[in-house]
């Protein structure tokens, strides 16, 4: 049985790489795509893969309005921008699709609202800050360390053109650590002298610092500290979107087994 997918952001950096990968797997089929700037064209003509014949629509609502049973969307993949991501996800749920979210920038309140709608519809939403398998391992190792080490801070690195901060990778890491324990802060933030904002933003309880400079793609670092010892864990992405493809395919194949919002790729992995 094949999984019919609508891919929003299909002509972007990560979306186009995923689209070309889908053309090479037998169990996933792209039935529609979303790209505001490439609407009206066949996706294959845009991304250079002739096997992708699905149409490109300007909006998710238009792509999901296709009622042809043979082209019904089973899984909607959200890979666009933070300003439209929430609306796209809710629209997909209203059309009966499961959802995989790769777009960063959605906050806890957004996911709380999405979770309510997903559970009402009996659909799964898998929100993954970073599909790279090395990030999944970073998250797991960080959760293990947080059980033993009470103090940590997160550093989020990305290119200078990334408009949202922190990244989805850092947000997801902070959310997962919050499920372990709140970090200890020796000096309360309110007692910081000088510029308290220099201590970073408090994201799900963790102090998080966002660096935006040329040469970075996406990197996430977490530093644990104890008296006279320190543990650093870091993930670095290269220039290609290829590391995210395998994880995204795993998410597409596994999201239908979920109901409600789940955070992190390991929700569909045996770790």
Kinemage of the C-alpha trace (Angstrom):
@kinemage 1
@onewidth
@group {chain A} dominant
@subgroup {mainchain}
@vectorlist {calphas} color= white
{ca unk a 1} P 0.000 0.000 0.000
{ca unk a 2} L 1.369 3.393 -0.974
{ca unk a 3} L 1.220 6.588 1.084
{ca unk a 4} L -0.106 9.623 -0.792
{ca unk a 5} L 1.738 12.776 0.211
{ca unk a 6} L 1.160 16.490 -0.250
{ca unk a 7} L 4.434 18.350 0.211
{ca unk a 8} L 4.273 22.033 1.151
{ca unk a 9} L 7.518 23.824 0.413
{ca unk a 10} L 8.312 21.276 -2.271
{ca unk a 11} L 10.596 23.573 -4.261
{ca unk a 12} L 12.641 24.817 -1.321
{ca unk a 13} L 16.084 23.695 -0.191
{ca unk a 14} L 14.932 20.783 1.969
{ca unk a 15} L 11.599 20.146 0.279
{ca unk a 16} L 13.059 19.659 -3.198
{ca unk a 17} L 15.605 17.151 -1.876
{ca unk a 18} L 12.812 15.202 -0.193
{ca unk a 19} L 10.689 15.339 -3.345
{ca unk a 20} L 13.480 13.847 -5.463
{ca unk a 21} L 14.027 11.123 -2.863
{ca unk a 22} L 10.336 10.224 -2.873
{ca unk a 23} L 10.591 9.595 -6.618
{ca unk a 24} L 13.002 6.748 -5.809
{ca unk a 25} L 10.936 4.878 -3.196
{ca unk a 26} L 8.062 2.516 -4.039
{ca unk a 27} L 5.807 3.085 -1.035
{ca unk a 28} L 5.449 6.892 -1.029
{ca unk a 29} L 3.818 8.911 -3.816
{ca unk a 30} L 3.670 12.678 -4.201
{ca unk a 31} L 0.127 13.565 -5.302
{ca unk a 32} L 0.365 17.336 -4.890
{ca unk a 33} L 2.829 20.041 -3.936
{ca unk a 34} L 2.678 23.577 -2.598
{ca unk a 35} L 4.875 26.459 -3.713
{ca unk a 36} L 3.585 29.995 -4.018
{ca unk a 37} L 6.169 30.980 -6.637
{ca unk a 38} L 5.935 27.824 -8.791
{ca unk a 39} L 2.175 27.275 -8.805
{ca unk a 40} L 0.640 25.973 -12.014
{ca unk a 41} L 3.626 23.875 -13.037
{ca unk a 42} L 4.418 20.176 -12.713
{ca unk a 43} L 6.737 19.573 -9.772
{ca unk a 44} L 9.128 17.470 -11.835
{ca unk a 45} L 9.772 20.385 -14.197
{ca unk a 46} L 10.727 22.583 -11.250
{ca unk a 47} L 12.999 20.216 -9.324
{ca unk a 48} L 14.494 18.382 -12.276
{ca unk a 49} L 12.907 14.978 -11.664
{ca unk a 50} L 10.628 13.914 -14.559
{ca unk a 51} L 9.043 11.114 -12.517
{ca unk a 52} L 7.337 13.718 -10.330
{ca unk a 53} L 4.271 14.628 -12.371
{ca unk a 54} L 2.094 16.036 -9.563
{ca unk a 55} L 0.779 19.603 -9.854
{ca unk a 56} L 2.069 22.515 -7.804
{ca unk a 57} L -0.509 24.705 -6.065
{ca unk a 58} L -0.115 28.160 -4.564
{ca unk a 59} L -1.626 27.258 -1.183
{ca unk a 60} L -2.170 24.201 0.983
{ca unk a 61} L -5.926 24.774 0.861
{ca unk a 62} L -5.899 24.527 -2.928
{ca unk a 63} L -3.708 21.426 -2.925
{ca unk a 64} L -5.885 19.645 -0.369
{ca unk a 65} L -9.181 20.568 -2.050
{ca unk a 66} L -8.594 17.889 -4.714
{ca unk a 67} L -11.265 15.278 -3.956
{ca unk a 68} L -10.116 12.719 -6.526
{ca unk a 69} L -9.965 9.499 -4.444
{ca unk a 70} L -6.903 8.295 -6.315
{ca unk a 71} L -5.019 11.456 -5.320
{ca unk a 72} L -6.269 11.870 -1.761
{ca unk a 73} L -3.623 13.080 0.664
{ca unk a 74} L -2.770 10.610 3.445
{ca unk a 75} L 0.138 12.610 4.883
{ca unk a 76} L 0.735 16.334 4.601
{ca unk a 77} L 4.377 17.406 4.971
{ca unk a 78} L 4.864 20.989 6.143
{ca unk a 79} L 8.176 22.461 4.977
{ca unk a 80} L 7.369 26.144 4.392
{ca unk a 81} L 7.716 29.242 6.610
{ca unk a 82} L 6.724 29.957 10.223
{ca unk a 83} L 4.134 32.567 9.217
{ca unk a 84} L 2.002 30.049 7.291
{ca unk a 85} L 2.957 26.727 8.898
{ca unk a 86} L 0.283 26.667 11.598
{ca unk a 87} L -2.491 27.508 9.153
{ca unk a 88} L -1.256 24.804 6.770
{ca unk a 89} L -1.189 22.167 9.511
{ca unk a 90} L -4.707 22.976 10.696
{ca unk a 91} L -5.983 22.948 7.110
{ca unk a 92} L -4.432 19.528 6.525
{ca unk a 93} L -6.027 18.128 9.678
{ca unk a 94} L -9.400 19.498 8.625
{ca unk a 95} L -9.009 17.586 5.361
{ca unk a 96} L -8.325 14.350 7.226
{ca unk a 97} L -4.576 14.079 6.662
{ca unk a 98} L -1.886 13.123 9.121
{ca unk a 99} L 0.854 15.761 9.319
{ca unk a 100} L 4.639 15.799 9.471
{ca unk a 101} L 6.026 19.212 10.468
{ca unk a 102} L 9.548 20.128 9.438
{ca unk a 103} L 9.075 23.900 9.632
{ca unk a 104} L 10.602 25.587 12.665
{ca unk a 105} L 9.211 28.592 14.502
{ca unk a 106} L 6.011 27.122 15.983
{ca unk a 107} L 5.776 27.548 19.746
{ca unk a 108} L 4.235 25.565 22.570
{ca unk a 109} L 0.889 27.359 22.360
{ca unk a 110} L 0.713 26.641 18.634
{ca unk a 111} L 1.225 22.946 19.250
{ca unk a 112} L -1.302 22.923 22.073
{ca unk a 113} L -3.945 24.235 19.672
{ca unk a 114} L -2.860 21.826 16.949
{ca unk a 115} L -2.988 18.922 19.398
{ca unk a 116} L -6.625 19.653 20.247
{ca unk a 117} L -7.633 19.609 16.576
{ca unk a 118} L -5.543 16.505 15.818
{ca unk a 119} L -7.151 14.529 18.632
{ca unk a 120} L -10.625 15.658 17.598
{ca unk a 121} L -9.878 14.367 14.097
{ca unk a 122} L -8.097 11.214 15.255
{ca unk a 123} L -4.978 12.172 13.332
{ca unk a 124} L -1.281 12.236 14.166
{ca unk a 125} L 1.034 15.232 13.973
{ca unk a 126} L 4.745 14.502 14.158
{ca unk a 127} L 6.735 17.692 14.718
{ca unk a 128} L 10.434 17.217 14.056
{ca unk a 129} L 12.821 20.085 14.631
{ca unk a 130} L 15.514 18.318 12.638
{ca unk a 131} L 15.171 15.071 10.682
{ca unk a 132} L 18.889 14.232 10.808
{ca unk a 133} L 19.514 10.968 12.630
{ca unk a 134} L 22.503 12.508 14.407
{ca unk a 135} L 20.108 15.040 15.984
{ca unk a 136} L 17.905 12.211 17.243
{ca unk a 137} L 20.944 10.774 18.978
{ca unk a 138} L 21.949 14.176 20.374
{ca unk a 139} L 18.491 14.516 21.922
{ca unk a 140} L 18.627 11.063 23.465
{ca unk a 141} L 22.124 11.541 24.864
{ca unk a 142} L 21.155 14.964 26.257
{ca unk a 143} L 18.146 13.481 28.048
{ca unk a 144} L 20.395 10.858 29.587
{ca unk a 145} L 22.868 13.502 30.742
{ca unk a 146} L 20.135 15.740 32.182
{ca unk a 147} L 19.126 12.974 34.561
{ca unk a 148} L 22.551 13.199 36.178
{ca unk a 149} L 23.727 16.774 35.568
{ca unk a 150} L 21.419 19.566 36.767
{ca unk a 151} L 22.880 22.551 34.880
{ca unk a 152} L 22.989 23.160 31.120
{ca unk a 153} L 22.540 25.755 28.411
{ca unk a 154} L 21.781 25.432 24.688
{ca unk a 155} L 23.509 27.247 21.827
{ca unk a 156} L 21.674 27.395 18.496
{ca unk a 157} L 23.666 28.211 15.353
{ca unk a 158} L 22.236 29.023 11.919
{ca unk a 159} L 22.979 31.095 8.827
{ca unk a 160} L 22.480 34.844 8.898
{ca unk a 161} L 19.358 34.627 6.722
{ca unk a 162} L 17.336 32.469 9.115
{ca unk a 163} L 14.507 34.654 10.410
{ca unk a 164} L 13.221 32.519 13.293
{ca unk a 165} L 15.102 32.095 16.535
{ca unk a 166} L 15.750 29.753 18.088
{ca unk a 167} L 15.617 27.037 15.464
{ca unk a 168} L 13.229 24.112 15.619
{ca unk a 169} L 16.190 21.923 16.506
{ca unk a 170} L 16.919 23.964 19.630
{ca unk a 171} L 13.238 24.318 20.549
{ca unk a 172} L 12.726 20.579 20.353
{ca unk a 173} L 15.849 19.886 22.406
{ca unk a 174} L 14.688 22.298 25.115
{ca unk a 175} L 11.196 20.795 25.157
{ca unk a 176} L 12.566 17.306 25.596
{ca unk a 177} L 14.866 18.339 28.422
{ca unk a 178} L 11.900 19.956 30.160
{ca unk a 179} L 10.410 16.492 30.353
{ca unk a 180} L 13.428 15.320 32.336
{ca unk a 181} L 13.808 18.151 34.864
{ca unk a 182} L 14.145 21.931 35.008
{ca unk a 183} L 17.768 23.085 34.920
{ca unk a 184} L 19.307 24.668 38.000
{ca unk a 185} L 20.329 28.325 37.789
{ca unk a 186} L 22.815 29.466 40.426
{ca unk a 187} L 22.043 33.174 39.974
{ca unk a 188} L 18.344 33.846 39.249
{ca unk a 189} L 17.900 35.673 35.955
{ca unk a 190} L 16.131 38.570 37.699
{ca unk a 191} L 19.309 39.195 39.666
{ca unk a 192} L 21.483 39.508 36.564
{ca unk a 193} L 23.380 42.811 36.540
{ca unk a 194} L 23.985 44.677 33.315
{ca unk a 195} L 21.976 43.248 30.399
{ca unk a 196} L 19.817 40.249 31.403
{ca unk a 197} L 19.094 39.515 27.731
{ca unk a 198} L 22.737 38.487 27.381
{ca unk a 199} L 21.786 35.357 29.326
{ca unk a 200} L 19.681 34.218 26.385
{ca unk a 201} L 15.996 33.388 26.125
{ca unk a 202} L 14.291 30.898 28.403
{ca unk a 203} L 12.871 28.228 26.098
{ca unk a 204} L 10.934 25.459 27.863
{ca unk a 205} L 12.994 26.241 30.941
{ca unk a 206} L 16.429 26.127 29.267
{ca unk a 207} L 18.578 29.184 28.609
{ca unk a 208} L 19.029 29.238 24.842
{ca unk a 209} L 21.359 31.426 22.795
{ca unk a 210} L 20.850 31.916 19.031
{ca unk a 211} L 23.847 32.733 16.823
{ca unk a 212} L 23.117 33.874 13.231
{ca unk a 213} L 26.220 34.161 11.043
{ca unk a 214} L 27.327 33.262 7.509
{ca unk a 215} L 28.908 29.807 7.095
{ca unk a 216} L 26.534 28.042 9.490
{ca unk a 217} L 23.722 25.826 8.221
{ca unk a 218} L 22.159 24.354 11.358
{ca unk a 219} L 24.135 23.423 14.444
{ca unk a 220} L 22.943 22.673 17.939
{ca unk a 221} L 25.136 22.472 21.016
{ca unk a 222} L 24.259 21.718 24.603
{ca unk a 223} L 26.756 22.275 27.393
{ca unk a 224} L 26.358 20.562 30.764
{ca unk a 225} L 28.372 21.855 33.709
{ca unk a 226} L 29.343 20.445 37.090
{ca unk a 227} L 32.081 21.566 39.483
{ca unk a 228} L 35.449 20.954 37.812
{ca unk a 229} L 33.943 19.112 34.828
{ca unk a 230} L 31.973 19.924 31.694
{ca unk a 231} L 30.243 17.912 28.979
{ca unk a 232} L 29.548 19.320 25.502
{ca unk a 233} L 27.415 17.679 22.815
{ca unk a 234} L 27.047 19.159 19.347
{ca unk a 235} L 25.412 18.400 16.012
{ca unk a 236} L 26.577 20.132 12.802
{ca unk a 237} L 24.819 20.024 9.445
{ca unk a 238} L 26.630 20.277 6.138
{ca unk a 239} L 25.547 22.270 3.097
{ca unk a 240} L 23.252 19.669 1.554
{ca unk a 241} L 19.728 18.724 2.621
{ca unk a 242} L 20.450 15.039 2.147
{ca unk a 243} L 20.851 14.279 5.917
{ca unk a 244} L 17.179 15.162 6.452
{ca unk a 245} L 15.725 12.873 3.792
{ca unk a 246} L 15.975 9.514 5.531
{ca unk a 247} L 14.433 10.859 8.709
{ca unk a 248} L 11.627 12.583 6.813
{ca unk a 249} L 10.742 9.334 5.043
{ca unk a 250} L 10.653 7.530 8.390
{ca unk a 251} L 8.303 10.229 9.704
{ca unk a 252} L 6.007 9.941 6.681
{ca unk a 253} L 5.802 6.179 7.078
{ca unk a 254} L 5.205 6.277 10.825
{ca unk a 255} L 2.942 9.258 11.526
{ca unk a 256} L -0.313 7.408 10.753
{ca unk a 257} L 0.243 5.266 13.872
{ca unk a 258} L 0.011 8.378 16.079
{ca unk a 259} L -2.860 10.464 17.417
{ca unk a 260} L -2.292 14.045 18.544
{ca unk a 261} L 0.964 15.989 18.540
{ca unk a 262} L 4.218 14.123 19.116
{ca unk a 263} L 7.612 15.831 19.231
{ca unk a 264} L 10.754 14.269 17.825
{ca unk a 265} L 11.564 11.637 15.256
{ca unk a 266} L 12.118 9.015 17.938
{ca unk a 267} L 8.320 8.886 18.363
{ca unk a 268} L 8.380 6.539 15.365
{ca unk a 269} L 11.739 4.904 16.049
{ca unk a 270} L 12.722 2.005 18.305
{ca unk a 271} L 15.322 3.692 20.496
